[in-house]
Amino acid sequence: MYKLFINNKRLFLCQNPTQIKNLMNDNFIVEPYVDSTNFSAILKIILNNNNPNDVILFHKEVNMMFEEVCSFFKCIEAAGGVVYNASGEILLIHRRGFWDLPKGKIDKGETIEQAAIREVIEETGLQQVQLIKPIRFQNLDNIATYHSYWIGDKLALKISHWYEMETSFTGKLVPQLEEDIEQAIWVKKSAIPAYFDNMYSSIIDVLSEV
């Protein structure tokens, strides 16, 4: 099963809708996946801002469905991290009105791991960053988070790979203003849920895993 965020709505791709938690309580549009033409019509519904419903598509070949759905977008790979300091606090940034995690596009010639560390350093002024392990999502086939956004008149899908990281750095955090980052702060792990009301759902998913 895959989970994507398209136009700030959840899109689940699965074999059977009963795999989805809260199926009967949440407002879902549930449809069989037939082919790319079928998805083109469903995508118009998802992109309609007058439709508030999340969507479940089901098909026995989930990986095939996922690949065909992704082909509708310009896919852009990115990487970032959940960083812990020596006190076990987690690094958050505030960008364009939302609390977020440091991340950014993977440059040509970079590995995913190199990009993740570079983006954390560039966006927060952090130093001495080490990878711990990649973040994986329970009950999902996702190896990343997937969310859509517009580049001009083209719909893009950002594929963000996430890692747990650690640092012994105790210096001042320096938010990258040219990337519209206004704050970079350390937050106690127990206090992280208090920030969820002002955070993208895909970022909440990442933090919930750790």
N, C-alpha and C positions, 0 to 999 in steps of 0.2 A: 504494500500500500504506500502511495506517495501523497504528500500534502504540499500544496502550493498556495501562494497568496496572490490572487489576481484581482486588481482593482479593489484592494483591501477586503476581499472576500476569500474565504477558504474554499479551495478546490481539492477534493479528495479523489484519488484514482485508486480503485480497489477491485477485487474480484466479487465481493459481496457486500452490499450496504450495511449488513449487520455487523461488519467489522468496526463501524464508526461509533464512538462513544456518544451518548446523548442523542442518538438518532431520532427518538420519538419526541424529545423535548425541544430541540433546536429547529429552526426554520430552514429546511434543506429542500432544494430541488434535486430530485433523484432521477437519473436517466441512464439507460444503457448506452454504452459507447458503441457506435456502429462503424464510423469511418471519419476521415478528416472533414468531409462535407458536413456530416452531423455535428462535429465539434465546432465548425465555423459558425453555425447557427447558435450553438450554446454559448460560444464566446461573446456574441453580440448581447445575449441576455446578461452575462456576467459583467460586461462593460457598461451596461445601462445603469446609471446611478439611481434610477427610480426603483430598481430591484434590489432589495436589501438582503436577499437570501444567499446563503452559501450553497455550494453545488457538490453533489456526489455523482461521479461517473463510474460505471462498473463494466468490466469485461474480463473474460477468463485469462487473456494475455495482458497482464498489467504493464509489463515492461514495454511491450509494443505500443500500448496506449500512451504511456508516458513519453516515449520518443516522438510519437506523432503530435502530441500536444505541444511539446517543446519546439517542434519545427515551425510553429506559428509565430515564434518570437525571435528577435535578435538576442542570442544568448551571450551574456557577459559574465565571465568568471571573476570572483573576488575572494578575498580571504581576510580573516580577522581573528580576534581572540578574546577569551575570558581570562583576564590576568589577575593573579593573586599576589599580594605583597607578603612580607614576612609575618604580618599579623592576621593573614587569612582574609583580608578585605578584598573586594572586587572593584576593578576600575570601570567607571562609567563615564561617558561623555554626554554633553548636551548639545544637540545640533538641530537647528531649524525647528525649534519648539518641542523636540522630543528627546527623552533619554535614550541612549544608544550604546552600542559597543564599538570600539575602534575596528575599522575594516576598510578595504578599498580594492580597486581593480588590480589584477595580476598583470604585471608588466611583461612584455615579450622577453623570453629567455629566462624568466624567473620560475622557480618551483613554487608550488602552493605554500609550502612552509616558509620559504624566503619572503614571499609577499606578505604573509600574515605577520611576521615579525617586523618587517619594514613599515607596514601601515600602522601598527601599534606605536612604533617609535616616532614616526612622522606626525601622527595625529595627537600625541599626548606629551611628547618630550621625554618619554620614559627611556631608560637605558638598562643594560644588563638583563635582557629578556631571554628566557629559555622556554622552549616547548616542553610540555608534559605529555600530552596525547591529543589525538583528534577527538572531537565531540561527535557522538553518534546518537541517534534518536530512537527511543524505545518504540516498538510496535510500528515502525516506519521503515521503508526501504531508502529513505532520503540519506544521502551522504553529505547533504548541504541544505541550506534553506533556499527557497525559490520564491522570489517576489517580483511582480511586474512594475514597470514604470514607463513613462513615455519619453522618447528621445525625438523631439520634433513631432512628426506624425507617425513615427514607427514605435511599435510596442516592443519593449525589451524585457528580458527575463534575467534578473541578476541571480547568479548561482553562487552563493556565499559559503565558503568552506570555513569551519570553525575549529579552533584549538584551545585547549586549556593551556595556560602559560603561567610562569612564575617569575618574580623579580626580587632582587635584594636592594633595588634602588630606593633611596630615601630622600632624593632631591625634590625640587619643586616641579610640579607638572606644568607643562606649557601647551595649552590647547592650540591647535593649528587654525588660526583665524581665517586664513585664505580658503579653508574647507568649511567655513561657517561653523566651526566648533567653538562654542562660547565658554564651556567649562569642561574640566577633567577632574574627577573627584574619586576618592576611595570611599567605599560604602561597606559597612559590615554585612556579611552574608545574610544574617537574619533580617536585615532591614531592606533587602533588595525588593521583596514583594510590594513595599510601599510605593515603589516607582512604577509599578506595572500600569497604573491608570494613565500614564503619560508616556507610553512606550509602544513601539510597533509589535504586533502579535508575533512576528517571526523572531524578534529579539527575545520576547518572553519565552518562546519555545526553547531557545538556546539556553537561557539562564535557568529554566526549569529543569533541564537535564543535569545541571551541576549543583 
